């Protein structure tokens, strides 16, 4: 294991990065989150792996738990999905920010804006109106439809503000948030999705 850490630390991608290898024992999720706190870390990078429905039924992956409990931003990468590292330089063409205007989205918006600005990437933002609002309108036709109409108007206004102030291309979708975000990312051929979690 120490040899693997040395090999990782000598990777050309990390040239110029101040890296301190730390080896600890314990539950990975807990130790990684504690390490982020103890070392005042700004970004954790984790590699996601493919999981089938059965493995998901038994709980979250270590990477998902880190994302949920991290005190800082987490970059989750699926290794076979994208190849945006060319030699020692990261090249992103399009960044997709998924927002819901909650406080956790503020940090995600800042991070997505900084990344896209520094790397010269297009920045797209999406708000997904969950399909549960449609279900509410079926159960409560008068009140539910009015609430959905107000929400649509509010989202369009907020996304318009985001477009005007930040040079962001905004998108509004309706459906299941996970599916709509992934579908738009595929349509845009996005290299990175930034999501704020609470």
VOGUMI-210387 format. One record per residue: residue in one letter; x negated, y negated, z of N, C-alpha, C in turn. Coordinates in Angstrom, 3 decimals, padded with zeros to 6 digits. Last residue first. Layout:
<rs>
a_X_Y_Z_X_Y_Z_X_Y_Z
...
</rs>
This chain:
<rs>
x_027.607_-019.012_000.554_027.842_-019.548_001.898_027.654_-018.457_002.927
x_025.560_-019.623_-002.296_026.357_-018.716_-001.472_026.503_-019.327_-000.093
x_025.304_-020.834_-005.560_025.216_-021.143_-004.130_026.091_-020.177_-003.371
x_023.508_-019.649_-008.320_024.774_-019.612_-007.575_024.486_-019.967_-006.132
x_022.254_-019.677_-011.524_022.040_-020.207_-010.178_023.406_-020.289_-009.502
x_020.886_-017.626_-013.927_022.140_-018.031_-013.310_021.804_-018.479_-011.891
x_018.896_-017.814_-016.829_018.950_-017.854_-015.370_020.336_-018.287_-014.943
x_019.192_-017.746_-019.517_018.027_-017.064_-018.971_018.106_-016.940_-017.458
x_022.094_-017.275_-021.519_021.405_-017.941_-020.403_020.265_-017.086_-019.886
x_023.670_-017.043_-023.809_022.338_-016.430_-023.790_021.484_-017.110_-022.720
x_026.265_-017.791_-023.690_025.264_-018.861_-023.808_023.861_-018.328_-024.030
x_027.407_-015.252_-023.378_027.763_-016.079_-024.532_026.721_-017.165_-024.783
x_026.309_-014.482_-020.914_026.009_-013.709_-022.118_026.295_-014.526_-023.375
x_027.451_-016.431_-019.258_025.989_-016.309_-019.336_025.578_-015.549_-020.593
x_030.155_-015.790_-019.579_029.646_-017.059_-020.101_028.127_-017.021_-020.232
x_030.156_-013.258_-018.288_030.574_-013.379_-019.687_030.045_-014.681_-020.305
x_029.382_-013.949_-015.691_028.527_-013.059_-016.486_028.870_-013.172_-017.973
x_031.589_-015.545_-014.994_030.233_-016.086_-014.947_029.309_-015.254_-015.827
x_033.733_-013.744_-015.258_033.685_-014.943_-016.098_032.288_-015.561_-016.134
x_033.141_-011.796_-013.315_033.242_-011.432_-014.729_033.103_-012.650_-015.633
x_033.164_-013.331_-010.915_031.986_-012.556_-011.318_032.011_-012.284_-012.821
x_035.889_-014.483_-010.937_034.656_-015.272_-011.011_033.433_-014.495_-011.505
x_038.446_-013.567_-013.030_037.628_-013.078_-011.917_036.265_-013.764_-011.997
x_039.910_-016.590_-014.260_039.831_-015.130_-014.195_039.075_-014.706_-012.957
x_038.961_-019.293_-016.269_039.944_-018.732_-015.350_039.865_-017.220_-015.424
x_036.522_-021.940_-016.491_037.081_-020.647_-016.902_038.127_-020.226_-015.880
x_034.897_-024.671_-017.776_035.888_-024.236_-016.795_036.488_-022.955_-017.340
x_031.731_-026.211_-018.111_032.671_-025.195_-018.580_033.640_-024.893_-017.446
x_029.493_-028.837_-019.141_030.377_-028.184_-018.177_031.362_-027.242_-018.861
x_026.225_-029.613_-019.427_027.353_-029.174_-020.232_028.259_-028.381_-019.304
x_024.746_-032.421_-017.871_025.133_-031.015_-017.775_026.269_-030.748_-018.746
x_023.722_-034.876_-017.131_023.348_-034.298_-018.412_023.649_-032.813_-018.488
x_024.751_-035.867_-014.711_023.561_-035.033_-014.703_023.135_-034.449_-016.029
x_027.002_-037.491_-014.993_025.905_-037.940_-014.141_024.635_-037.114_-014.300
x_028.791_-036.227_-016.749_028.411_-037.626_-016.974_027.164_-038.026_-016.193
x_029.081_-033.650_-015.657_028.564_-033.829_-017.021_028.051_-035.236_-017.247
x_030.199_-034.239_-013.172_028.919_-033.540_-013.237_028.275_-033.727_-014.609
x_032.621_-035.351_-014.000_031.651_-036.167_-013.254_030.265_-035.545_-013.333
x_033.783_-033.068_-015.139_033.501_-034.235_-015.976_032.488_-035.152_-015.319
x_034.112_-031.533_-012.872_033.175_-031.057_-013.891_032.821_-032.189_-014.857
x_036.075_-033.101_-011.584_034.759_-032.880_-010.957_033.719_-032.423_-011.970
x_038.219_-032.915_-013.471_037.667_-034.212_-013.068_036.258_-034.048_-012.490
x_038.687_-030.153_-013.561_038.311_-030.866_-014.793_037.666_-032.211_-014.464
x_039.439_-029.760_-010.882_038.235_-029.116_-011.412_037.767_-029.830_-012.678
x_041.830_-031.246_-010.766_040.707_-031.569_-009.883_039.396_-031.005_-010.438
x_043.414_-029.837_-012.643_043.118_-031.254_-012.843_041.890_-031.672_-012.025
x_043.557_-027.312_-011.422_042.989_-027.460_-012.773_042.568_-028.903_-013.032
x_044.867_-028.026_-009.023_043.511_-027.488_-008.999_042.840_-027.637_-010.362
x_047.375_-028.835_-009.994_046.519_-029.803_-009.288_045.068_-029.331_-009.264
x_048.213_-026.352_-011.074_048.085_-027.527_-011.946_047.186_-028.577_-011.305
x_048.313_-024.807_-008.749_047.400_-024.431_-009.830_047.166_-025.610_-010.770
x_050.337_-026.152_-007.364_048.991_-026.058_-006.790_047.971_-025.727_-007.868
x_052.498_-025.725_-009.116_052.070_-027.092_-008.824_050.640_-027.093_-008.265
x_052.682_-022.953_-008.974_052.371_-023.579_-010.255_051.883_-025.013_-010.048
x_053.376_-022.632_-006.252_052.157_-022.053_-006.794_051.730_-022.700_-008.092
x_055.882_-023.916_-005.970_054.706_-024.388_-005.245_053.402_-023.894_-005.840
x_057.492_-022.394_-007.873_057.466_-023.860_-007.806_056.169_-024.356_-007.175
x_056.816_-019.533_-007.592_056.808_-020.254_-008.866_056.698_-021.777_-008.746
x_055.214_-017.533_-005.886_055.824_-018.803_-005.479_055.852_-019.745_-006.685
x_054.321_-015.315_-007.343_055.033_-015.126_-006.082_055.805_-016.373_-005.657
x_053.094_-016.530_-009.531_054.135_-015.536_-009.772_054.981_-015.356_-008.507
x_051.212_-018.130_-008.337_052.284_-018.783_-009.094_053.408_-017.812_-009.419
x_049.520_-016.203_-007.263_050.304_-017.040_-006.348_051.453_-017.696_-007.094
x_048.317_-015.222_-009.575_049.179_-014.333_-008.800_050.064_-015.124_-007.839
x_046.792_-017.419_-010.252_047.845_-016.996_-011.165_048.838_-016.083_-010.440
x_045.007_-017.390_-008.166_045.928_-018.522_-008.279_047.081_-018.184_-009.212
x_043.509_-015.127_-008.663_044.473_-015.050_-007.567_045.431_-016.242_-007.587
x_041.584_-015.662_-010.535_042.862_-015.136_-011.023_043.901_-015.000_-009.925
x_039.851_-018.760_-009.864_040.109_-017.331_-009.641_041.488_-016.895_-010.084
x_038.238_-020.740_-011.960_039.482_-020.727_-011.187_039.890_-019.270_-011.083
x_034.899_-021.376_-011.976_035.888_-020.362_-012.337_037.083_-020.470_-011.391
x_032.793_-023.625_-013.434_033.677_-023.431_-012.289_034.713_-022.420_-012.758
x_029.480_-024.011_-014.599_030.797_-023.397_-014.743_031.506_-023.362_-013.396
x_027.054_-025.791_-016.455_027.705_-025.538_-015.165_029.088_-024.962_-015.430
x_023.854_-025.761_-017.992_025.297_-025.565_-018.115_025.850_-025.300_-016.726
x_021.069_-027.286_-019.239_021.772_-026.943_-018.014_023.267_-026.900_-018.292
x_018.252_-026.315_-021.167_019.619_-026.836_-021.142_020.256_-026.407_-019.826
x_014.906_-026.944_-019.947_015.998_-026.049_-020.333_017.335_-026.785_-020.347
x_012.459_-027.960_-019.076_013.027_-028.417_-020.341_014.152_-027.540_-020.853
x_011.499_-027.406_-016.609_011.169_-026.450_-017.665_011.761_-026.826_-019.023
x_012.439_-029.503_-015.058_010.992_-029.241_-015.101_010.602_-028.305_-016.237
x_015.249_-029.282_-015.509_014.511_-030.496_-015.853_013.015_-030.216_-016.015
x_015.866_-026.760_-014.505_016.104_-027.048_-015.924_015.341_-028.283_-016.374
x_015.061_-027.106_-011.796_014.479_-026.057_-012.648_014.649_-026.405_-014.117
x_016.718_-029.258_-010.965_015.255_-029.369_-010.935_014.597_-028.349_-011.859
x_019.279_-028.143_-011.328_018.904_-029.381_-012.013_017.386_-029.526_-012.075
x_019.190_-025.950_-009.602_019.397_-025.726_-011.038_018.970_-026.947_-011.846
x_018.857_-027.330_-007.136_017.854_-026.378_-007.612_017.977_-026.159_-009.120
x_021.236_-028.846_-007.007_019.929_-029.506_-006.991_018.843_-028.591_-007.550
x_023.107_-026.750_-007.008_023.131_-027.759_-008.071_021.786_-028.477_-008.150
x_022.456_-025.454_-004.638_022.327_-024.729_-005.901_022.294_-025.701_-007.075
x_023.124_-027.446_-002.795_021.731_-027.008_-002.911_021.498_-026.274_-004.230
x_025.900_-027.494_-003.336_025.090_-028.707_-003.475_023.618_-028.330_-003.658
x_027.048_-025.093_-002.702_026.829_-025.386_-004.121_025.965_-026.617_-004.336
x_027.474_-025.179_-000.019_026.397_-024.304_-000.506_026.095_-024.554_-001.977
x_029.764_-026.881_000.141_028.429_-027.372_000.536_027.280_-026.495_000.028
x_031.596_-026.300_-002.967_031.409_-026.155_-001.525_030.016_-026.661_-001.169
x_031.934_-026.286_-005.694_031.943_-027.581_-005.012_031.876_-027.474_-003.491
x_031.344_-024.080_-007.005_032.706_-024.118_-006.475_032.901_-025.377_-005.637
x_029.378_-023.093_-009.866_029.685_-023.948_-008.727_031.126_-023.779_-008.278
x_026.685_-021.799_-011.462_028.062_-021.465_-011.086_028.370_-022.242_-009.816
x_024.640_-022.824_-014.004_024.971_-023.078_-012.607_026.432_-022.708_-012.396
x_022.389_-021.507_-016.199_023.818_-021.588_-015.903_024.002_-021.733_-014.405
x_019.969_-022.612_-018.446_020.256_-022.289_-017.050_021.750_-022.478_-016.845
x_018.057_-021.816_-021.292_019.346_-022.211_-020.746_019.510_-021.710_-019.319
x_015.339_-021.289_-021.624_016.032_-022.122_-022.600_017.339_-022.673_-022.041
x_012.305_-021.007_-019.890_013.758_-020.864_-019.844_014.365_-021.796_-020.876
x_009.347_-019.573_-019.312_010.044_-020.342_-020.338_011.529_-020.019_-020.267
x_006.506_-019.576_-017.346_007.936_-019.261_-017.370_008.595_-020.171_-018.393
x_003.306_-018.297_-018.055_004.218_-019.437_-018.076_005.657_-018.969_-018.157
x_001.431_-016.386_-018.498_001.500_-016.939_-017.139_002.464_-018.116_-017.051
x_003.016_-014.549_-020.725_001.684_-014.571_-020.121_001.772_-015.130_-018.712
x_006.113_-015.590_-020.251_005.183_-015.391_-021.357_003.788_-015.633_-020.830
x_008.992_-014.578_-018.884_007.627_-014.924_-018.497_006.720_-014.566_-019.666
x_011.433_-013.646_-019.587_011.220_-015.073_-019.754_009.852_-015.523_-019.263
x_013.079_-011.243_-020.381_011.633_-011.360_-020.404_011.320_-012.831_-020.649
x_015.742_-009.565_-018.766_015.191_-010.751_-019.383_013.682_-010.713_-019.354
x_016.306_-006.903_-017.894_017.304_-007.726_-018.554_016.712_-008.898_-019.337
x_014.651_-005.408_-016.379_014.781_-005.015_-017.784_015.685_-005.954_-018.570
x_014.746_-006.650_-013.775_013.525_-006.585_-014.597_013.742_-006.268_-016.068
x_016.650_-009.053_-012.525_016.821_-007.690_-013.023_015.731_-007.490_-014.061
x_016.075_-011.072_-009.716_015.739_-010.759_-011.102_016.029_-009.300_-011.386
x_016.914_-013.721_-007.718_017.140_-012.289_-007.913_016.974_-011.984_-009.394
x_015.709_-015.964_-005.599_015.697_-015.698_-007.032_015.795_-014.190_-007.196
x_017.156_-017.812_-003.059_016.695_-016.485_-003.450_016.798_-016.368_-004.969
x_016.596_-020.454_-000.674_017.012_-019.997_-002.001_016.410_-018.626_-002.303
x_016.929_-019.557_002.837_016.452_-020.385_001.731_016.976_-019.823_000.414
x_017.706_-017.762_004.694_017.789_-019.162_005.093_017.356_-020.119_003.974
x_019.689_-014.944_003.677_018.488_-015.766_003.550_018.711_-017.201_004.020
x_021.859_-013.265_003.585_021.360_-013.699_004.892_020.183_-014.662_004.841
x_022.516_-012.672_000.908_023.565_-013.074_001.846_023.018_-013.701_003.123
x_020.053_-011.891_-000.169_020.755_-013.047_-000.732_021.782_-013.577_000.274
x_019.647_-009.592_001.392_018.718_-010.720_001.499_019.377_-011.992_000.974
x_021.734_-008.000_000.460_021.713_-008.405_001.870_020.774_-009.587_002.087
x_020.918_-007.629_-002.171_022.181_-008.328_-001.903_022.246_-008.805_-000.455
x_018.548_-006.150_-001.706_018.484_-007.458_-002.367_019.757_-008.266_-002.102
x_019.601_-003.822_-000.582_018.711_-004.658_000.227_018.650_-006.064_-000.380
x_023.109_-003.605_-001.494_021.699_-003.260_-001.656_020.865_-004.154_-000.746
x_026.026_-002.850_000.473_025.193_-003.745_-000.322_023.772_-003.208_-000.438
x_027.924_000.259_000.360_027.383_-000.969_000.925_026.483_-001.726_-000.023
x_029.073_002.391_-000.876_028.468_002.645_000.426_027.791_001.412_001.010
x_029.834_001.480_-003.327_030.894_001.780_-002.367_030.339_001.993_-000.962
x_027.499_001.402_-004.751_028.063_000.136_-004.276_029.133_000.360_-003.226
x_027.213_004.076_-005.407_026.252_003.494_-004.475_026.748_002.152_-003.940
x_029.415_004.271_-007.183_029.370_005.083_-005.968_028.396_004.474_-004.959
x_028.776_002.605_-009.309_029.916_002.274_-008.441_029.880_003.044_-007.134
x_025.165_002.212_-009.428_026.446_002.672_-009.942_027.543_002.362_-008.928
x_022.786_-000.303_-010.038_023.478_000.537_-009.068_024.799_000.972_-009.683
x_019.604_-001.456_-011.013_020.931_-000.987_-011.419_021.524_-000.097_-010.337
x_018.084_-003.840_-008.822_018.055_-002.627_-009.640_019.478_-002.227_-009.961
x_016.344_-006.921_-008.474_017.586_-006.146_-008.373_017.407_-004.887_-009.216
x_013.757_-008.260_-006.682_014.097_-007.547_-007.915_015.339_-006.711_-007.642
x_013.424_-011.542_-005.326_013.710_-010.117_-005.168_014.047_-009.523_-006.531
x_011.847_-014.229_-003.817_012.116_-013.568_-005.093_012.318_-012.082_-004.836
x_012.658_-017.061_-001.955_012.384_-015.622_-001.907_012.711_-015.071_-003.288
x_011.540_-020.274_-001.207_012.143_-019.400_-002.211_011.696_-017.964_-001.995
x_010.429_-021.554_000.981_011.439_-022.270_000.198_012.183_-021.366_-000.781
x_009.510_-020.632_004.321_009.534_-020.319_002.890_010.683_-021.067_002.195
x_008.348_-020.691_006.943_008.970_-021.864_006.329_008.984_-021.746_004.802
x_007.575_-018.409_008.205_006.575_-019.039_007.340_007.131_-020.245_006.582
x_009.839_-017.634_009.656_008.564_-017.827_010.350_007.522_-018.568_009.526
x_011.804_-017.379_007.600_011.969_-018.341_008.696_010.612_-018.666_009.319
x_010.727_-015.377_006.026_011.081_-016.659_005.408_011.221_-017.745_006.471
x_010.531_-013.335_007.923_009.316_-013.886_007.322_009.578_-015.236_006.675
x_013.250_-012.817_008.341_012.431_-013.356_009.438_011.140_-013.973_008.913
x_013.846_-011.781_005.778_014.530_-012.989_006.258_013.739_-013.623_007.403
x_012.134_-009.538_005.830_011.996_-010.554_004.780_012.655_-011.863_005.217
x_013.079_-008.093_008.044_011.698_-008.581_008.027_011.488_-009.667_006.980
x_015.753_-007.510_007.292_015.468_-008.273_008.507_014.075_-008.884_008.450
x_015.351_-005.990_004.928_016.188_-007.194_004.946_015.832_-008.088_006.120
x_013.647_-003.793_005.818_013.229_-004.798_004.833_014.032_-006.100_004.889
x_012.976_-002.960_009.112_014.041_-002.976_008.118_013.753_-004.100_007.118
x_009.413_-002.343_009.466_010.764_-002.594_009.944_011.769_-002.514_008.822
x_006.196_-003.856_009.385_007.024_-002.659_009.442_008.398_-003.043_009.964
x_004.355_-005.908_007.061_005.059_-005.679_008.323_005.832_-004.377_008.236
x_001.913_-007.792_005.601_002.443_-006.431_005.657_003.067_-006.228_007.034
x_001.378_-010.436_003.466_001.775_-010.080_004.827_002.393_-008.695_004.764
x_-000.731_-012.523_001.557_-000.110_-011.204_001.710_000.170_-010.902_003.188
x_-000.187_-015.631_000.586_-000.745_-014.972_001.765_-000.061_-013.617_001.917
x_-000.895_-017.921_-001.987_-000.215_-016.699_-001.544_-000.960_-016.077_-000.372
x_-000.499_-020.563_-003.843_-001.063_-020.290_-002.527_-000.294_-019.104_-001.947
x_-001.121_-020.254_-007.238_-000.114_-020.170_-006.183_-000.809_-019.815_-004.879
x_-003.037_-020.065_-009.158_-002.720_-021.395_-008.664_-001.659_-021.420_-007.581
x_-001.608_-017.180_-010.509_-002.758_-018.100_-010.527_-002.307_-019.487_-010.084
x_000.470_-015.416_-010.707_000.306_-016.106_-009.428_-000.916_-017.015_-009.377
x_000.165_-014.270_-013.162_001.348_-015.112_-012.958_001.209_-015.933_-011.682
x_-002.013_-012.545_-012.877_-002.223_-013.874_-013.471_-001.032_-014.816_-013.297
x_-002.288_-010.835_-009.782_-001.529_-010.976_-011.024_-001.707_-012.392_-011.575
x_-003.389_-010.503_-007.314_-004.309_-010.861_-008.396_-003.602_-010.996_-009.747
x_-001.271_-009.699_-005.716_-001.863_-011.010_-005.452_-002.807_-011.451_-006.572
x_-000.916_-007.087_-006.738_000.126_-008.098_-006.910_-000.458_-009.496_-006.737
x_-003.289_-005.895_-005.857_-002.990_-005.957_-007.291_-001.936_-007.021_-007.573
x_-002.950_-006.112_-003.103_-004.078_-006.794_-003.750_-003.823_-006.949_-005.245
x_-000.715_-004.471_-002.772_-000.618_-005.885_-002.418_-001.740_-006.682_-003.071
x_-001.796_-002.037_-003.535_-000.692_-002.592_-004.315_-000.532_-004.088_-004.036
x_-003.648_-001.689_-001.477_-004.146_-001.840_-002.848_-003.053_-002.445_-003.741
x_-001.956_-001.339_000.772_-002.809_-002.536_000.692_-003.357_-002.770_-000.717
x_-000.812_001.211_000.000_000.000_000.000_000.000_-000.856_-001.277_000.000
</rs>
